[in-house]
Amino acid sequence: MNATAAALVRANGVVASAVRRRHAMLTSRGALRERRPVGRRRASISTAAALSAEMDREEASRRGAAVADADLRPSARAHLPVGEVPRSVATEAGGETGGGGDRALAKVSLKGMRYADLERWLAEIGEKPSRATQVFNWMYRPGKLVADVRDMADVSAAFREKLASLATVDGDLEMRDVRTSADGTKKVTYALANGGGVVESVIIPSNVPGGRTTVCVSSQLGCAMNCQFCFTAKMGLRRNLTAAQIVEQVVHARRLAEADDEASWSAGGGEEEEEDGTSTATRRRTRTGGEVVSNVVFMGMGEPLHNIDAVLAAVDVLLDDRGLGFSKNKVTVSTSGLVPEIERYLAESQGSLAVSLNATTDEIRSWIMPINRKYNLERLLGALRANFPRRDGGRHQREVFFEYIMLEGVNDSAEDADRLVAIARTLPCKFNLIYFNTHDGSEFRCSDRETILAFRDRVVAAGVTCTIRQSRGDEEAAACGQLGSPDAMEDWKPSPPRMKRPKRLREMEMEAQ
C-alpha cells in the first residue's frame, strides 16, 4: 500500500469515527429526529478535508513541526469594526458561583482601551464621553496610576460606584514578585487574572543621572516562534495577553519607579512645603514622573506581532498624550519577521519597529529562527525596503533597527559581518549586537568578547552603524532571551521540537573531530 492510499484509509477511519460520535451525541440529546442525516456528499467532502489535514500533519512531522507549518492567521477578533469596544475577559472576584458553576458577570477592562473606545463605552452606559479625560488621568497620570476605580478621588461617588460595578482598571494582572539584580535591573512577575499563568517584564534603569529607564514588556504567555536560542520559546504559545495586560506592565513599572523616587526622597529628610503650597514630594513627582520610565520595548515574552491587535491598541494608549504620553521614538516593538504583520504595523502604528535578524543566510536563519521558513530573508528585507525610511515615523525610523544575537561559530564570522554590510548597502539600517545569555539546556554559546569587538569593528569600518548592547540582569534570569517558565503547570504543553543543525555545519563538526 503506498503512502497516499494509507493516508486515505486513515482519513476514512477518522471520518467514520467522527460520524459515530456525532450520532451518539445527537441520540443522547433526543435530537436525532430533528437533524438531517449526514449525506454521502458531505461525508465525501469531509473525507477529502481529513485526507488533506492528514497529509499536512505528515509533512509537518517530516519537517519537525516548525513554526513555518503553524497557522499564523490573525485571531477572529482581528480588525474590530469601528465603534466596537474590545472587552477583557476579566471577571469579578470569586469567579465561579456556587451551585450551577456559572461565572459572575464579566467586567470591561478600561485599561488598554483607546481613548475613542472609552468615549464610546461611556456613552453606551449613559455617561458623558467627556468623562474619558477623568478616567484616563486617573489611570495614567504621574502620582495617580490607580488600580481601583474607587481610588479616583475627584470623581463623584455615584460615578465611581457605577464604574466599579461594570469595569476594572487593574489591568487584569496581579503582581507576584520583584527581583532586583546587582546592576539595579528588576524582573517583575505577574499572575494573569484571566485564567492562570505568570508573565514577566523587566525594568532596566540607566544608572546614569538624567539617563533613560526602560521597561521591557511581554505580549504573550510563551511564544510560538520556536527560536532555538530563546528560553521563552521552550514554553510554546500558551495564550495571548490583552491590551490591558500589556499596558498594565508599563503602568506598574511607573508605580515602582515613583515608589523608589519617594523612598529615596524620604531617606534624605522630611517633607517640605514650597511657597505655592505644594509639597516637595508632589513637585518631585510632577517634574520626574513623566520620565521615570522613559522607554518601552516589546522584547519580553512572546512575538508581539503574533498578537498584533492587542499590541496595536497598547501602543496607541502608550503614545496618547492624554494617557501615558510616550514619544513615538521611545516605544519600540521588536519582531522575528512576520512580514504581513510588519506591513500592517507600519501602516497603522506610530510606534517604532525593531527586527530580530540574527543571521545573514537563509540556511542559518531557518535553523535558529524557523519563521524564516515561512518568510525568508528576501521577503523580509524586501518588505523593509518598501517601507523605510518611514514617512511619518520619528527620527528612529529613518533606518531599520536590526538586533543581532552573537552565537559562537554560528553567525559571528567575518563573512557574516560582510553580509551585514551588503544588506546596509540596499537598505537604510543600523545593527545592534547582543550578547547571548545562556540558559539551562541551551546548545549555543555566546561569542567571546574579542570576536564581538572584531565583528563590530569590521562593520563600522565599512561605514555602517553598529553598536553593542550591554547585557543586564542576567543573574536574575532577566536578560534578553531568559524570560519564562517552561515547567509551569498553567496551560502546560510539551516544548516545541528542536531544529536539526544544517547539514553543512554537521559535516564541518565531523571533519573537526
C-alpha positions in Angstrom: 0.0 0.0 0.0 1.5 3.4 -1.0 1.7 6.4 1.4 -1.3 8.2 -0.3 -3.5 5.1 -0.1 -2.5 4.6 3.5 -3.4 8.2 4.3 -6.8 7.8 2.6 -7.6 4.8 4.7 -6.7 6.6 7.9 -8.7 9.6 6.8 -11.8 7.4 6.1 -11.3 6.0 9.6 -11.3 9.5 11.1 -14.4 10.4 9.3 -16.3 7.2 10.3 -15.3 7.8 13.9 -16.4 11.4 13.8 -19.8 10.3 12.3 -20.3 7.7 15.1 -19.5 10.3 17.8 -21.9 12.8 16.3 -24.7 10.2 16.0 -24.2 9.2 19.7 -24.2 12.8 20.9 -27.4 13.6 19.0 -29.1 10.4 20.2 -28.3 11.2 23.8 -29.9 14.6 23.4 -33.0 13.2 21.9 -32.4 15.4 18.9 -31.6 12.9 16.2 -35.1 13.1 14.6 -34.7 16.8 14.2 -31.4 16.6 12.3 -30.8 15.7 8.7 -28.5 12.6 8.4 -25.0 13.0 7.2 -25.3 12.5 3.5 -22.7 10.8 1.3 -21.7 14.0 -0.4 -21.0 15.7 2.9 -19.0 12.6 4.1 -17.0 12.7 0.8 -16.1 16.3 1.3 -15.1 15.6 4.9 -13.0 12.7 3.7 -11.1 14.9 1.3 -10.6 17.5 4.0 -9.4 14.9 6.5 -7.0 13.5 3.9 -5.6 16.9 3.3 -5.2 17.5 7.0 -3.5 14.1 7.5 -1.0 14.9 4.7 -0.3 18.3 6.3 0.4 16.6 9.6 2.7 14.1 7.9 4.6 16.9 6.2 4.8 18.8 9.5 6.2 15.8 11.2 8.7 15.3 8.5 9.9 18.9 8.8 10.0 18.8 12.6 6.7 20.8 13.1 8.5 24.1 12.5 6.7 27.3 13.0 6.6 27.6 9.2 3.8 25.0 9.3 1.9 26.7 12.1 -1.3 28.7 11.5 -0.3 32.3 11.9 -3.5 33.8 10.8 -4.9 36.7 12.9 -7.4 35.8 15.5 -11.2 36.1 14.9 -11.0 39.5 16.8 -8.8 41.0 14.1 -9.9 44.2 12.6 -12.7 45.1 15.0 -15.4 47.3 13.4 -15.2 51.0 14.2 -17.2 51.6 17.4 -16.8 48.1 18.7 -15.1 48.2 22.1 -12.6 45.4 22.8 -13.5 43.7 26.1 -11.4 42.0 28.6 -12.2 38.5 29.9 -11.6 39.7 33.4 -14.3 38.6 35.8 -15.4 39.7 39.2 -13.6 38.3 42.2 -14.8 34.9 43.1 -15.1 33.7 39.5 -17.3 30.8 39.9 -20.5 30.9 41.8 -21.9 28.1 43.9 -24.4 25.6 42.6 -24.6 25.9 38.9 -20.9 27.0 38.4 -22.0 30.0 36.3 -19.3 32.7 36.0 -20.0 36.1 37.5 -20.8 38.9 35.0 -17.7 39.7 33.0 -16.4 43.2 33.6 -14.9 45.5 31.0 -11.2 46.3 31.4 -10.8 50.1 30.8 -7.1 49.9 30.8 -5.9 49.1 27.3 -9.0 50.8 25.7 -8.1 53.5 23.2 -9.4 57.0 24.2 -12.1 56.9 21.5 -13.2 53.4 22.6 -13.5 54.6 26.1 -15.6 57.6 25.0 -17.9 55.2 23.1 -18.2 52.8 26.0 -19.1 55.7 28.4 -21.8 56.8 26.0 -23.2 53.2 25.9 -23.6 53.2 29.7 -25.3 56.6 29.7 -22.4 58.7 30.8 -20.8 61.8 29.1 -18.0 60.8 26.7 -16.0 63.7 28.2 -15.6 61.7 31.4 -13.0 59.7 29.4 -10.5 62.5 30.3 -11.0 61.9 34.0 -10.7 58.2 33.7 -7.5 58.5 31.6 -6.0 60.9 34.0 -6.5 58.6 37.0 -5.2 55.5 35.1 -2.1 57.0 33.5 -1.0 60.3 35.1 2.0 60.5 37.4 1.0 60.4 41.0 -2.3 58.7 40.2 -1.9 55.4 38.3 -4.8 53.9 40.2 -5.6 50.1 40.2 -9.1 50.5 41.6 -11.8 52.9 40.3 -12.8 53.7 43.9 -9.5 55.5 44.3 -10.4 58.2 41.8 -10.7 60.9 44.4 -12.1 63.8 42.5 -14.8 61.7 40.7 -18.3 61.7 42.0 -19.2 58.8 44.3 -22.1 57.7 42.1 -19.9 57.5 39.0 -17.2 55.6 40.9 -19.7 53.0 42.1 -21.2 52.7 38.6 -17.8 52.1 37.2 -16.9 49.6 39.9 -19.9 47.5 39.1 -19.2 47.4 35.4 -15.4 47.7 34.9 -11.9 47.3 36.2 -8.7 49.4 35.9 -6.3 46.8 37.4 -5.1 45.6 34.0 -6.1 42.0 34.8 -2.7 41.5 36.4 -1.6 40.7 39.9 2.0 41.4 40.8 3.7 38.4 42.4 7.3 39.2 42.9 10.1 41.7 42.1 13.7 40.6 42.0 16.5 43.1 41.7 19.9 42.2 40.2 23.2 43.7 41.2 23.0 46.3 38.4 19.6 47.5 39.5 17.6 45.7 36.8 14.2 44.5 38.2 12.4 41.4 37.0 8.7 41.7 37.8 6.4 38.7 37.7 2.6 38.9 37.3 -0.2 36.4 37.6 -2.8 36.6 34.9 -6.2 37.3 36.2 -8.0 35.8 33.2 -7.2 32.1 33.5 -3.8 31.4 35.0 -0.2 31.7 34.1 2.7 34.0 35.0 4.3 36.6 32.8 7.4 38.6 33.3 8.6 42.1 32.5 11.9 43.8 33.1 12.7 47.3 34.3 16.2 48.4 33.2 17.5 51.6 34.9 20.1 53.7 33.2 22.2 54.1 36.4 23.2 57.5 35.0 21.9 60.8 36.2 19.3 62.0 33.7 19.5 58.8 31.8 16.7 56.7 30.5 14.9 53.9 32.2 13.4 51.2 30.0 10.6 48.7 30.7 10.7 45.6 28.6 7.1 44.2 28.3 5.7 40.8 27.4 2.9 40.4 24.8 2.2 36.7 25.1 2.5 33.9 27.7 5.1 31.8 25.9 5.8 32.1 22.2 5.1 30.1 19.0 8.1 31.2 17.0 10.4 28.4 18.4 13.6 30.5 18.1 16.3 27.9 19.0 18.3 30.2 21.2 15.4 31.6 23.3 14.3 30.2 26.7 10.8 31.6 26.3 10.3 29.5 23.1 10.6 26.3 25.2 7.1 27.2 26.6 5.4 27.1 23.2 2.5 29.6 22.9 0.1 29.3 25.9 -2.0 32.4 25.5 -2.1 36.0 24.1 -2.1 38.9 26.6 -4.8 41.5 26.3 -4.0 45.2 25.6 -4.9 45.9 29.2 -2.3 43.4 30.5 0.4 44.8 28.3 -0.3 48.4 29.3 -0.5 47.5 33.0 3.1 46.3 32.9 4.1 49.8 31.9 1.8 51.5 34.5 3.1 49.2 37.2 6.7 50.0 36.3 5.9 53.6 36.7 4.3 52.9 40.1 7.5 51.1 41.2 9.7 54.0 39.9 7.5 56.5 41.8 7.8 54.4 45.0 11.6 54.3 44.6 11.7 58.0 44.0 9.6 58.6 47.1 11.8 56.3 49.2 15.0 58.0 48.1 13.4 61.4 48.9 12.2 60.2 52.3 15.7 59.0 53.2 17.0 62.5 52.7 14.7 64.2 55.1 11.1 65.2 55.8 8.6 66.7 53.5 8.9 70.5 52.9 6.3 72.8 51.7 7.0 75.2 48.8 5.8 78.8 48.5 2.9 77.8 46.3 1.6 75.3 49.0 2.6 72.1 47.2 4.9 69.6 48.9 8.4 68.8 47.7 7.3 65.2 47.0 4.4 66.4 44.8 6.7 68.7 42.9 9.3 65.9 42.5 6.6 63.6 41.1 5.4 66.3 38.7 8.9 67.0 37.5 10.1 63.5 37.0 7.0 61.3 36.9 6.6 61.5 33.1 10.3 60.5 32.6 10.7 57.9 35.4 10.1 55.2 32.8 11.1 56.9 29.5 11.2 54.0 27.1 9.1 50.9 26.4 10.3 47.9 24.4 8.2 45.0 23.3 11.1 42.5 23.8 9.8 40.3 26.6 7.9 37.1 26.4 6.2 36.4 23.0 6.2 37.6 19.4 4.4 40.9 19.6 3.2 40.9 16.0 1.7 37.4 16.5 -0.7 39.3 18.9 -1.0 42.3 16.7 -4.5 43.5 17.6 -3.7 43.8 21.3 -0.2 45.3 20.6 -1.6 47.9 18.3 -4.1 49.0 20.9 -1.5 49.0 23.7 0.9 51.1 21.6 -1.8 53.6 20.9 -2.5 54.0 24.6 1.2 54.4 25.4 1.6 57.1 22.8 -1.7 59.0 23.6 -0.8 62.4 25.1 -4.0 62.2 27.2 -2.7 59.0 28.7 0.9 57.8 29.2 2.2 60.2 26.7 5.4 58.4 25.5 7.2 59.7 22.4 6.9 57.5 19.3 10.7 57.4 19.3 10.5 55.8 22.8 8.1 52.9 22.1 9.7 50.0 20.1 8.1 46.8 19.0 10.5 44.0 18.1 9.6 41.2 15.7 11.2 38.0 14.5 9.9 38.7 11.0 6.2 38.1 10.4 6.1 40.1 7.1 2.3 40.7 6.7 2.1 41.9 10.3 5.1 44.1 9.9 3.4 45.8 6.9 0.2 46.2 8.9 2.1 47.6 12.0 4.0 50.1 9.9 0.7 51.2 8.2 -1.3 51.5 11.4 1.0 52.5 14.2 3.2 55.4 15.1 5.5 53.3 17.3 9.0 52.3 16.3 10.0 48.9 14.9 13.0 46.7 15.5 13.7 43.4 13.6 15.5 40.5 15.2 17.7 39.4 12.3 20.4 37.1 13.9 21.6 35.5 10.7 22.8 36.6 7.3 21.8 33.4 5.3 18.6 31.6 4.9 20.4 28.3 5.8 21.3 29.5 9.3 18.3 31.7 9.9 15.9 28.9 9.0 17.6 26.8 11.6 17.8 29.2 14.5 14.6 31.1 13.6 12.1 28.7 12.0 9.8 31.7 11.0 12.4 32.2 8.2 11.0 29.1 6.5 7.7 31.0 6.0 9.1 34.5 5.4 12.7 34.2 4.2 15.4 36.9 4.1 14.5 38.1 0.6 10.8 38.6 1.5 11.6 40.2 4.9 14.2 42.6 3.6 12.0 43.4 0.6 9.2 44.5 2.8 11.5 46.6 4.9 13.0 48.3 1.8 9.5 49.1 0.6 8.7 50.9 4.0 11.9 52.6 5.1 12.6 55.3 5.8 9.1 55.7 7.2 7.3 58.8 6.1 5.5 59.6 9.3 8.0 57.9 11.7 10.1 59.5 14.3 13.9 60.1 13.9 14.5 56.5 15.0 12.5 55.2 12.0 14.7 56.7 9.3 16.5 53.4 9.4 15.7 49.8 10.2 16.9 48.8 13.7 18.3 45.3 13.4 19.0 43.2 16.5 21.7 40.5 16.1 22.4 38.0 18.9 26.1 36.8 18.7 26.3 33.0 18.7 29.7 31.3 18.7 30.5 29.5 15.4 27.0 30.1 14.1 26.7 33.8 12.9 29.9 35.6 14.1 32.3 35.1 11.1 33.9 37.8 9.1 31.8 36.7 6.2 28.6 37.3 8.3 29.9 40.8 9.1 30.5 41.4 5.3 26.9 40.2 4.6 25.5 42.7 7.1 27.4 45.5 5.3 25.9 44.2 2.0 22.4 44.5 3.5 23.1 48.0 4.6 24.1 49.0 1.0 20.5 48.2 -0.1 18.5 49.3 3.0 18.9 52.2 5.4 19.6 50.4 8.7 21.8 50.0 11.8 22.8 47.0 13.8 22.8 46.3 17.5 24.9 43.3 18.6 23.6 41.4 21.6 25.4 39.1 23.9 23.7 35.7 24.0 22.5 35.0 27.5 22.8 31.3 28.2 20.2 29.1 29.9 19.8 25.5 31.0 19.8 23.1 28.2 21.0 25.5 25.5 23.2 24.2 22.8 24.5 27.6 22.0 27.4 29.7 23.4 28.0 33.4 23.3 30.8 34.6 21.0 33.7 35.8 23.1 34.3 39.5 23.6 37.3 39.7 21.2 35.2 38.2 18.4 32.3 40.5 19.1 34.6 43.6 19.1 36.3 42.5 15.9 32.8 41.8 14.3 31.6 45.3 15.3 34.8 47.0 14.0 34.6 45.3 10.7 31.0 46.5 10.1 31.8 50.0 11.3 34.9 50.2 9.2 32.6 49.8 6.1 30.7 52.9 7.2 27.7 51.2 8.8 26.4 52.0 12.2 26.9 49.0 14.6 26.7 49.1 18.4 27.0 46.5 21.2 24.2 46.1 23.7 25.4 45.5 27.2 23.8 42.5 29.0 21.7 43.5 32.0 20.0 41.4 34.7 21.4 38.0 33.7 22.0 36.8 37.3 18.2 37.1 37.9 17.4 35.5 34.5 16.0 38.9 33.5 18.3 39.3 30.5 17.3 39.1 26.8 16.0 35.6 25.9 15.9 34.4 29.5 12.2 35.1 30.5 9.6 32.4 31.0 8.9 29.2 32.9 8.6 26.2 30.6 7.8 23.9 33.5 5.0 26.0 34.9 1.8 23.9 35.1 -0.6 26.6 34.0 -1.6 25.7 30.4 1.4 23.4 30.2 2.3 21.9 26.9 5.4 20.0 25.7 8.3 22.1 24.4 8.4 22.6 20.6 10.8 20.3 18.7 14.5 21.3 18.3 15.5 22.0 14.7 18.3 20.0 13.1 21.6 21.8 12.6 22.2 22.4 8.9 24.0 19.6 7.1 27.0 21.8 6.3 27.6 22.5 9.9 27.2 18.9 10.9 29.8 17.9 8.3 32.2 20.6 9.4 31.9 19.3 13.0 32.5 15.7 11.9 35.6 16.8 10.0 36.9 18.7 13.0 36.6 15.6 15.1 
